Amino acid sequence: MTHVLLIFLDGIGLGDDNPAINPFAAASTPTLDALAGGRKWLRDTPRTDTGRALFIPTDPRLGVPGRPQSATGQAVILTGCNVPAVVGEHYGPRPNPAIRAILNEDNLFKRVLALGGTAALLNAYPPRFFQVIKSGKRLPSSIQQAVLAAGLRLFNEDDVYSGAAMSPDWTGEGWRTELGYTDTPLYSRAEAGAHLAALAQQRTLSFFSHWVTDVIGHRGPLERGIAVLELFDGVMAGLLDAWDDAHDLIVITSDHGNMEDISTRKHTHNDVPTVVIGAARQVFADGLHDLTGITPGVLRVLADSSNTTGSAGSDRA
């Protein structure tokens, strides 16, 4: 099967070309710009196919009044269902019982496993995360709930040390500066991208969740937003250098807008970017215009690659 790497960037939308409030307008991001045909990821950047990547402005509102929220937005990405319409509102940040029920019944991780594939959330979590989840003081996010509903485990500190999982900041610096570890692995930007590529080659579906962008969107400052985008640009350069476009697929998307407008601490109504990299990008993106298209697109690519492999096998026989 094709390997699919889904990179989830929490809280990034397509905002104005205003470097005073929008980190995407202010940051130096040559790698990200190239994925959108040499343009920055902004409100007026159109759907663009560069020959390697497809940039698609994507609707997170889904016809439901109110500001898109994390729990419903992530659940839409992972199910293909218009979850806000089903539950009657955009809801977040953590999934309520109705959203959890939708994720428990069906989600992308479960679908991939049912196809005979393998899947994982590549993020690692420290011991205190598992402690607060077990105590009931904190609910899993929609992404974490989908993983658990599929019978998969969440990675821990041992997986960081072994290299089987990564820090949400890519380089691992946060495990040292924020969590107090002194000997966990550190990666340069390019090394982090290459490591992400290597992990994605180990299974059918790899999901990586980066939530720092949403925190910056709520708290600022602009300078931190610029820094995290320039960091991500370097990671993507390393990832793309190591990626096999002919056989595998990268999908980058988000649940709602936020960090593209530092002048407000609230989520926005803006479209979000979906960026698809690889030869199968048009198969994935057929008809995609809102977040309900992400899961069907991944499944379509996997089915197409499975059929192709089966045909090739028949020819050899």
MODAKA-V934264 format. One record per residue. N is the residue number from 1. RES is the residue in three letters. PSI is psi in whole degrees, -180 to 180 (NA if undefined). NEAR is the number of other ideal C-beta (glycine too) atoms within 12 Angstrom. D_FIRST is the distance of its C-alpha to the first C-alpha in whole Angstrom. Layout:
N_RES_PSI_NEAR_D_FIRST, N_RES_PSI_NEAR_D_FIRST
//
This chain:
1_MET_155_30_0, 2_THR_147_40_4, 3_HIS_130_37_6, 4_VAL_128_48_9, 5_LEU_115_45_13, 6_LEU_112_46_15, 7_ILE_115_45_19, 8_PHE_118_45_22, 9_LEU_107_47_25, 10_ASP_127_43_28, 11_GLY_45_47_31, 12_ILE_125_49_30, 13_GLY_-179_45_31, 14_LEU_105_40_33, 15_GLY_-167_38_36, 16_ASP_157_26_39, 17_ASP_69_19_40, 18_ASN_98_20_42, 19_PRO_-9_22_42, 20_ALA_-23_18_45, 21_ILE_-12_24_42, 22_ASN_108_34_39, 23_PRO_-31_45_37, 24_PHE_-29_48_35, 25_ALA_-25_31_38, 26_ALA_-28_28_39, 27_ALA_153_33_36, 28_SER_106_20_36, 29_THR_69_31_32, 30_PRO_-34_19_31, 31_THR_-46_34_27, 32_LEU_-41_40_27, 33_ASP_-41_29_30, 34_ALA_-30_24_28, 35_LEU_-14_39_25, 36_ALA_30_34_27, 37_GLY_30_21_29, 38_GLY_10_17_31, 39_ARG_154_27_33, 40_LYS_160_35_33, 41_TRP_90_51_31, 42_LEU_172_33_34, 43_ARG_-37_26_35, 44_ASP_10_20_36, 45_THR_119_33_33, 46_PRO_170_18_31, 47_ARG_126_26_28, 48_THR_133_28_27, 49_ASP_116_21_24, 50_THR_-6_25_25, 51_GLY_-21_16_22, 52_ARG_-36_25_20, 53_ALA_153_38_20, 54_LEU_122_37_21, 55_PHE_124_38_24, 56_ILE_111_39_25, 57_PRO_131_33_28, 58_THR_133_41_27, 59_ASP_118_33_29, 60_PRO_-2_48_29, 61_ARG_-38_32_32, 62_LEU_29_35_31, 63_GLY_11_17_35, 64_VAL_128_28_36, 65_PRO_153_13_39, 66_GLY_174_24_39, 67_ARG_130_29_37, 68_PRO_145_46_33, 69_GLN_167_39_33, 70_SER_-50_43_30, 71_ALA_-48_38_30, 72_THR_-41_45_29, 73_GLY_-45_51_27, 74_GLN_-38_53_25, 75_ALA_-37_52_25, 76_VAL_-48_51_24, 77_ILE_-39_50_21, 78_LEU_-2_49_19, 79_THR_-27_41_20, 80_GLY_2_29_21, 81_CYS_143_34_24, 82_ASN_79_28_28, 83_VAL_-43_45_29, 84_PRO_-38_39_32, 85_ALA_-37_24_33, 86_VAL_-44_25_32, 87_VAL_-9_29_34, 88_GLY_7_16_37, 89_GLU_161_21_37, 90_HIS_132_35_35, 91_TYR_144_34_35, 92_GLY_178_34_34, 93_PRO_-27_32_34, 94_ARG_149_25_33, 95_PRO_138_36_31, 96_ASN_178_27_34, 97_PRO_-38_15_34, 98_ALA_-40_23_33, 99_ILE_-42_41_30, 100_ARG_-38_29_29, 101_ALA_-40_21_29, 102_ILE_-45_33_27, 103_LEU_-36_42_24, 104_ASN_-32_25_25, 105_GLU_-41_21_24, 106_ASP_134_24_21, 107_ASN_171_44_19, 108_LEU_-40_44_15, 109_PHE_-45_42_15, 110_LYS_-39_28_16, 111_ARG_-44_30_14, 112_VAL_-43_36_11, 113_LEU_-38_25_12, 114_ALA_-27_20_13, 115_LEU_-3_26_10, 116_GLY_9_16_9, 117_GLY_-176_30_8, 118_THR_154_23_10, 119_ALA_156_37_12, 120_ALA_152_37_15, 121_LEU_121_44_18, 122_LEU_-8_39_19, 123_ASN_145_40_23, 124_ALA_148_37_25, 125_TYR_142_36_28, 126_PRO_167_28_32, 127_PRO_-38_19_34, 128_ARG_-26_17_36, 129_PHE_-49_23_33, 130_PHE_-32_22_32, 131_GLN_-45_14_36, 132_VAL_-31_15_37, 133_ILE_-45_22_34, 134_LYS_-34_15_35, 135_SER_-15_11_39, 136_GLY_4_9_38, 137_LYS_-14_13_39, 138_ARG_137_17_36, 139_LEU_149_25_33, 140_PRO_150_32_30, 141_SER_172_40_28, 142_SER_-39_47_26, 143_ILE_-48_46_23, 144_GLN_-39_38_24, 145_GLN_-40_35_25, 146_ALA_-40_46_22, 147_VAL_-49_35_20, 148_LEU_-38_25_23, 149_ALA_-27_31_23, 150_ALA_-1_32_19, 151_GLY_15_16_21, 152_LEU_156_28_20, 153_ARG_155_21_22, 154_LEU_134_33_23, 155_PHE_154_32_24, 156_ASN_-167_24_27, 157_GLU_-33_27_29, 158_ASP_-36_18_28, 159_ASP_-28_25_25, 160_VAL_-48_33_26, 161_TYR_-39_19_28, 162_SER_-14_16_26, 163_GLY_7_25_23, 164_ALA_-16_24_21, 165_ALA_168_35_22, 166_MET_159_46_23, 167_SER_149_40_27, 168_PRO_-14_41_26, 169_ASP_10_35_28, 170_TRP_-52_43_26, 171_THR_-18_32_28, 172_GLY_0_34_30, 173_GLU_-35_25_33, 174_GLY_-31_29_34, 175_TRP_-25_32_33, 176_ARG_-48_19_36, 177_THR_-32_15_38, 178_GLU_-33_17_38, 179_LEU_-10_23_37, 180_GLY_8_14_39, 181_TYR_150_21_37, 182_THR_-13_11_38, 183_ASP_14_13_36, 184_THR_155_30_32, 185_PRO_144_27_30, 186_LEU_139_24_31, 187_TYR_145_30_29, 188_SER_172_19_30, 189_ARG_-49_30_28, 190_ALA_-40_24_26, 191_GLU_-40_25_26, 192_ALA_-42_36_24, 193_GLY_-43_34_22, 194_ALA_-37_27_21, 195_HIS_-40_35_20, 196_LEU_-42_44_18, 197_ALA_-43_33_16, 198_ALA_-41_27_16, 199_LEU_-39_35_15, 200_ALA_-24_37_12, 201_GLN_-8_23_11, 202_GLN_-9_22_11, 203_ARG_170_29_9, 204_THR_-50_34_7, 205_LEU_124_45_10, 206_SER_129_43_13, 207_PHE_129_46_16, 208_PHE_127_41_19, 209_SER_122_43_23, 210_HIS_108_40_26, 211_TRP_-5_33_29, 212_VAL_-35_34_31, 213_THR_-38_44_31, 214_ASP_-39_39_33, 215_VAL_-44_27_35, 216_ILE_-39_35_37, 217_GLY_-37_42_37, 218_HIS_-32_26_39, 219_ARG_-21_18_41, 220_GLY_-165_22_41, 221_PRO_176_21_42, 222_LEU_-42_27_41, 223_GLU_-35_17_41, 224_ARG_-36_24_38, 225_GLY_-42_40_36, 226_ILE_-44_28_37, 227_ALA_-42_26_36, 228_VAL_-32_40_33, 229_LEU_-39_39_31, 230_GLU_-33_25_32, 231_LEU_-49_38_31, 232_PHE_-36_42_27, 233_ASP_-42_32_28, 234_GLY_-38_30_28, 235_VAL_-44_41_25, 236_MET_-34_40_23, 237_ALA_-44_30_25, 238_GLY_-39_27_23, 239_LEU_-47_42_20, 240_LEU_-33_33_20, 241_ASP_-29_20_21, 242_ALA_2_26_18, 243_TRP_145_30_15, 244_ASP_92_22_13, 245_ASP_-32_26_14, 246_ALA_-34_16_12, 247_HIS_-22_21_9, 248_ASP_169_36_9, 249_LEU_137_43_11, 250_ILE_134_44_14, 251_VAL_127_47_16, 252_ILE_131_45_20, 253_THR_180_50_22, 254_SER_168_47_25, 255_ASP_-26_53_27, 256_HIS_164_50_30, 257_GLY_154_43_33, 258_ASN_-65_46_35, 259_MET_-15_52_35, 260_GLU_-4_45_36, 261_ASP_89_36_39, 262_ILE_-10_35_41, 263_SER_-14_21_44, 264_THR_150_23_43, 265_ARG_3_19_42, 266_LYS_160_22_40, 267_HIS_159_35_37, 268_THR_173_36_37, 269_HIS_8_27_36, 270_ASN_155_37_34, 271_ASP_157_34_31, 272_VAL_157_48_28, 273_PRO_138_47_26, 274_THR_126_46_22, 275_VAL_128_48_21, 276_VAL_125_43_18, 277_ILE_125_42_17, 278_GLY_167_39_14, 279_ALA_-26_26_14, 280_ALA_16_34_12, 281_ARG_-37_38_15, 282_GLN_-33_23_17, 283_VAL_-46_28_15, 284_PHE_-45_39_15, 285_ALA_5_33_18, 286_ASP_112_19_20, 287_GLY_2_16_23, 288_LEU_124_34_22, 289_HIS_-14_22_26, 290_ASP_178_34_26, 291_LEU_-15_44_24, 292_THR_-12_33_23, 293_GLY_-6_31_20, 294_ILE_-57_48_18, 295_THR_-47_39_16, 296_PRO_-36_27_16, 297_GLY_-45_39_15, 298_VAL_-46_47_12, 299_LEU_-35_36_11, 300_ARG_-43_31_12, 301_VAL_-44_43_9, 302_LEU_-41_37_6, 303_ALA_-40_27_8, 304_ASP_-42_28_9, 305_SER_-36_30_6, 306_SER_-42_21_6, 307_ASN_-39_18_9, 308_THR_-43_21_9, 309_THR_-41_18_8, 310_GLY_-40_15_10, 311_SER_-42_13_13, 312_ALA_-40_12_12, 313_GLY_-41_11_13, 314_SER_-39_10_16, 315_ASP_-41_9_17, 316_ARG_-36_8_17, 317_ALA_NA_7_19
//
